Amino acid sequence: MLRIENICRHFNNVELPAVNEVSFTVGERELVSLVGESGSGKTTLLRLLAGLEKPTSGSIFCGDRCFVGPGKWLPPEKRRVGLVFQGGALFPHMTATQNIGYALGRVSKKIAETTAAELLERVHLPGMGDRYPHELSGGEAQRVALARALAAKPAIILLDEPYSNLDVSTTAKLREEIRSILLAEKMTGLLVTHNPADAQHFGQRIAILRQGTLQQIGTVDEITAQPANEYCRLLIGEP
């Protein structure tokens, strides 16, 4: 589904690239975690996939569509990429229904409300469409954000640190719920996180990024059995 080939992103006045010759694939209906510490380039890579940044070089494909390549750059609104930001990033002046409806574009109010109600059911928030973001818990806000991302029927969902600023019990519950929802929806998903535990709970495979360079990608068992280096061994843990 997603193919990243030799992606680089250099920023002016910074000696080392933020993303350096990164290549990997995400299969159709596969969930992959991209894990790395602060400054590893993981958020920059997510923004490149979403079209919020332009790469210095390299190519990105989603299915048979080229997002980025030599002389090619597809704007975000044409990529069919769903985004779930850290903290949800809901519009504070809109209800849950209105936030979800916003992603549908120009449709009738009835269609927007019906679709929003269906999506709220699917993310386990039935009957909560009239609530504003400040009336939602952190976990509920993230599920509304997921429903909003699903509303546009994206080819892939990108999640940027969706469990940040949540307490331990909420995080444990939410990461199971988000994973089960995406599997039920048969979605392709990429989670960006600094937390190895979150990465292991979400991803069928894990990609490890350090200082802009991909260190290893594989299942937890593959990485623990044959870590590419000491950094990967310590990050994921020994068998």
N, C-alpha and C positions, 0 to 999 in steps of 0.2 A: 504493500500500500504506500509506504513512505520510503523514499530512497534519498539519502544524503551523500553527496560525493565531493570529497576534498573541499569542504566549506571552510573559508577563512574570513575573519573579520578583524581588520586593523583599525585602530582609532588614532587620530592625529595626536602627535606628541607623546605616544606611548610606544616604548621600544618593542615589547612583545605583543603578539596578536592576542586578542581576547578569545578567539576561536582559531585553532591552528590545524588545518588539513584534517578535519573531522569527517569520517565516513562511517555510516552504518545504515541498517534498514529496520523498518518496523513492518511486520507482516499484517495482512488483512485480519481484522478482529483480534489483533494481539495487543496486550497491554505491556508497555515497556517503561521502566523507571530510569531517569537520567539523574544520577546522584553525584554531588561534588560539594566541596566546602565553599565558603564565600570567596568570590573572586576566581572561581574555576572556569567561568564562561558559560555556565549552564543557562542562566537567564538570557544572556545574549543569543545563545543558540535557539532558545525558544522564540525570541523576538524575530530572529531570522526566518524561522519556519512560518511564523504567523504573518510575515510581511511588514512588521513594524520597524525592522532594520534591513538595510541592503548589505549583502556580503561583499567583501573585497574580491573574492573569487570563489569558484566552485559551483555546483549545481544541486538543485532540490527538485525531486519529482514526487508527485502523489498520484498513484495509479499510472495512467497514461498521460497525465498532465504535467507539464514542466512549469514549476513555480519560478525557478531561477536557473539561469544558464547563460552562456555567452550571448550577449545582446538581448537577453530575455529577463524580464522582471514582472511578475504578475502582482497587482496591488492586493492588499488584504481582503477587500470586499469580494474579490473574484476567486478566492482560494478555497472556499467551503471548509474553513478551519474554525472549530469552536474553541473559545478561550474561557477558562475558569481562572480568574486572577486570585492572588493572595487577598484574603479578606472578603472575597466575593465581588467587590466593586459594583454593588447594586446602586441604582439611581435612588438617592434618599427621598426624593419627592414623589416617587412612584410606588404603588402597591406591588406585591409579588406578581399579581396578574399583569399589571402594566409593564413591569420589568421584562417579563417573559414575552408579552405581546410586542414589545419594542423590537425584538429580534426577528419578528415575522415580516417586518416591513409594511407595505401598504396593503393591508387586508381589512375586511370589515371588522367592526367592533365585536360582532357576534362570533365570527371565526376566531378572532384573537382570544376572546374569553373562553370559548369552548376548548381551544388548543391548550391554553394555559391551565385550565382545570384538569385536562387529561395528563399533562406533564407533571403537575403537582401531585397527582395520584401516583404517577410512576416514580417520583422521587420521595414518596412516603410523606407527603404534606397535604393530604386532602382537606379541603375546606379552609385553607389558609390564604387564599388569593387576595383577600381584602387587607391583609396586614402589610404595614410599611416596614422597611428594613430595621428601624429602631425597635420594632415590636417583635423581632425575630431573635432567637439565640444565634450564636456564632455558627453552630452546625446547621441550623435551619437556613440561615443566609447562604451558606455554601451550597446547600441542596437547591435553593432557588436559582443560584448562579449556574448550577449544572443544568437545571431545567431550561434556563434561558439559552445556554450554549447548545442544548439538544434541539431547541425549537427550530433552528434554521436548517436542520438535517445535515450536519456537517459530515465530511468524509473522515475527519479525524478530530479528536478532542485533545487539546493541550491544557494541562493543569499546572499552574505555577504556585508551588508551595501552598496547597489548599488547606493544610492543617495548621499553618502558623497562627499563633496567638490564641489557640484553643487549649483548654485544659486536657490533662492526660486521658480522662475517661471519655470526653467528647471526641478526642482524636481517635481513640481506639474504635469507637462506635462508627464514626463518620468514615474512616478509611475502609472499613468492611462494607458499609452501605454504598459508597461511591464505586468501589470495585464491583460489587454485585449488580448495581444498576447498569454499569457500562457493559458487563458481560451479558446481562439480560437484553440490552439494546443492541448487542452484537457490534459494538463500537470498537474502532481502533483508537488507542489512547496512549499518550506520552505524559508521564508525570515528571516534573522537575522538582527536586528536593535536595536539601542538605543533610537530611536525616536517613541514615542507612536502614533503620527499622521501618520507616515509611516506605522506602524503596523496595524492601523485601516483601512487605505486605501487599503492595500494589502490583508489582511487575512480574510477568511471566519470565521476562529477562531483565537484566540490569546493565545499564551502560555507565561506566565510571569515568568521570571527567576530572582532570587535574591540570591546572595552569593552561587551560584552553586545549588540551590534548586528550584524546580518547585513550584511556589506559587499557580497558578491557570491556567486552560485552559478552554476556552469557547468563545462564541460569544461576541461581544461588549455588546449587550443587557443583556446577562446572567451575565457578569462581573459587569456591572453597577448596575443591579438590586440586585445581591447578591455577592458582592465582598468577597473573601475569608478572607481578612484582610485589614487593613488601607493602607498598601502599594499598594495593587491592586486598592483600591478605588481612591487613589490620582493619581496613574499612568494613569488609563484609564478615570477617571472622574466620577462625580455623574450623575445619571439619570436626 
